[in-house]
Amino acid sequence: MTYENLDSKLVNALLNDGRTSLRNLAEQLDVSVTTISNHLRDLEDEGVIEGYTPRVNYEALGYDVTAVIQMKVEGDALADITAHLKAQPRMVSVYEVTGNYDVIAIGKFRNTEDMNDHIKAILSEADIRESNTSVVLNAVSENNQFELDVDK
């Protein structure tokens, strides 16, 4: 019995089906349920696996507008602005970035009026110096995760 690449194989199996049982994982990976349980606990403790959540299709729920909001922020206010954005229910991603802007936030909205209302509220923050908002026309690829390389 070899455990070579077991953690990567375990992550890949969970990417394929995050709801699968420990017993099924053990059968797939040809190890004991206890081994799977121990490795899974270690991956969680190390922060490799952060949780188990459904992948939601927001468009199917009526959130038809995706906006990408780029912002320039006053130097010492970056942490406050990103924390504020992270707390907004419509923001699905918030990034501190290099380049022309300091922050990029991606939000999901029911329609352009909903988007407009939320963006105006966000941009009312005094520490946001400048912004640029783009509306996504077509999400070619979104929320994808990738399998880890495993030597076979």
Wavefront OBJ file of the C-alpha trace (Angstrom):
o trace
v 0.000 0.000 0.000
v 1.538 3.322 -1.077
v 0.568 6.788 0.091
v 2.557 8.573 -2.601
v 0.540 11.546 -3.842
v -2.390 10.496 -1.627
v -3.171 14.055 -0.551
v -3.247 15.295 -4.156
v -5.388 12.345 -5.207
v -7.718 12.998 -2.271
v -8.081 16.685 -3.215
v -8.768 15.722 -6.839
v -11.422 13.192 -5.783
v -13.126 15.847 -3.655
v -12.987 18.349 -6.530
v -14.846 15.765 -8.582
v -17.477 15.180 -5.873
v -17.212 17.105 -2.618
v -20.151 15.193 -1.136
v -18.718 11.712 -1.540
v -18.376 9.551 1.571
v -15.143 8.624 3.296
v -15.851 5.003 2.414
v -16.189 5.853 -1.276
v -12.975 7.899 -1.181
v -11.171 4.999 0.489
v -12.376 2.621 -2.232
v -11.408 5.024 -5.033
v -7.928 5.575 -3.615
v -7.390 2.008 -2.398
v -6.647 2.896 1.230
v -8.497 2.492 4.508
v -11.280 4.788 5.688
v -9.096 5.675 8.693
v -6.258 6.739 6.379
v -8.645 8.932 4.370
v -10.074 10.421 7.545
v -6.606 11.207 8.934
v -5.340 12.752 5.693
v -8.542 14.755 5.249
v -8.288 16.111 8.797
v -4.631 17.060 8.175
v -5.544 18.844 4.925
v -8.255 20.780 6.766
v -5.930 21.621 9.685
v -3.244 22.846 7.258
v -5.762 25.071 5.474
v -5.473 23.210 2.170
v -9.171 22.364 2.271
v -11.054 25.375 3.587
v -14.570 24.003 3.503
v -17.233 22.253 1.504
v -19.690 24.485 -0.293
v -22.068 24.165 -3.220
v -21.244 25.839 -6.521
v -24.129 28.230 -7.057
v -25.292 29.355 -10.491
v -26.266 32.930 -9.599
v -27.728 33.570 -13.038
v -30.220 30.736 -12.493
v -31.282 32.566 -9.309
v -31.884 35.844 -11.147
v -28.519 37.549 -10.658
v -28.071 38.337 -14.335
v -25.465 41.115 -14.086
v -21.814 40.615 -13.168
v -19.660 43.696 -12.666
v -15.918 44.065 -12.334
v -15.104 47.148 -10.270
v -11.572 48.534 -10.223
v -10.704 51.085 -7.536
v -7.835 53.343 -6.561
v -7.690 53.711 -2.798
v -5.957 56.165 -0.465
v -2.773 54.462 0.714
v -3.522 53.676 4.343
v -7.201 52.879 3.734
v -6.640 49.745 1.667
v -7.331 47.287 4.501
v -10.515 49.124 5.529
v -11.828 49.296 1.967
v -11.152 45.629 1.225
v -12.766 44.591 4.534
v -15.814 46.728 3.685
v -16.059 45.189 0.208
v -15.651 41.651 1.556
v -18.598 42.274 3.885
v -20.883 43.315 1.012
v -23.322 40.493 0.192
v -23.113 40.951 -3.598
v -19.314 40.838 -3.791
v -18.138 37.362 -4.742
v -14.434 38.230 -5.057
v -12.232 41.037 -3.746
v -8.566 41.325 -4.707
v -5.727 43.668 -3.767
v -3.762 44.053 -7.003
v -0.770 45.709 -8.601
v -1.054 47.979 -11.624
v -3.231 51.011 -12.257
v -5.750 50.126 -9.554
v -5.393 48.941 -5.967
v -8.517 46.796 -5.651
v -10.621 44.719 -8.007
v -14.021 43.525 -6.805
v -16.437 41.279 -8.663
v -20.108 41.491 -7.842
v -23.323 39.735 -8.871
v -26.522 41.756 -9.243
v -30.136 41.136 -10.248
v -30.160 43.891 -12.875
v -28.418 47.142 -13.773
v -30.486 49.148 -11.285
v -29.447 46.781 -8.482
v -25.827 47.067 -9.660
v -26.027 50.850 -9.833
v -27.415 51.124 -6.297
v -24.731 48.866 -4.809
v -21.853 50.473 -6.700
v -22.966 53.979 -5.729
v -23.016 52.900 -2.080
v -19.548 51.376 -2.370
v -18.110 54.398 -4.137
v -19.468 56.765 -1.498
v -16.452 55.745 0.617
v -14.245 58.850 0.863
v -11.047 56.793 0.580
v -11.865 55.555 -2.916
v -10.172 58.062 -5.216
v -11.134 56.633 -8.580
v -13.060 53.710 -10.025
v -13.772 51.945 -13.270
v -16.667 49.503 -13.636
v -17.045 46.948 -16.411
v -20.170 44.879 -16.971
v -19.470 41.291 -17.992
v -21.147 40.427 -21.296
v -20.412 36.697 -21.225
v -18.816 34.566 -18.506
v -16.709 32.202 -20.585
v -15.193 30.562 -17.504
v -16.063 31.224 -13.872
v -15.299 29.733 -10.454
v -13.233 26.944 -11.935
v -10.891 24.917 -9.788
v -8.214 22.690 -11.225
v -6.997 19.242 -10.371
v -3.557 18.918 -8.826
v -0.748 17.272 -10.731
v -0.297 13.660 -9.658
v 2.527 11.412 -10.846
v 1.045 8.138 -11.885
l 1 2 3 4 5 6 7 8 9 10 11 12 13 14 15 16 17 18 19 20 21 22 23 24 25 26 27 28 29 30 31 32 33 34 35 36 37 38 39 40 41 42 43 44 45 46 47 48 49 50 51 52 53 54 55 56 57 58 59 60 61 62 63 64 65 66 67 68 69 70 71 72 73 74 75 76 77 78 79 80 81 82 83 84 85 86 87 88 89 90 91 92 93 94 95 96 97 98 99 100 101 102 103 104 105 106 107 108 109 110 111 112 113 114 115 116 117 118 119 120 121 122 123 124 125 126 127 128 129 130 131 132 133 134 135 136 137 138 139 140 141 142 143 144 145 146 147 148 149 150 151 152
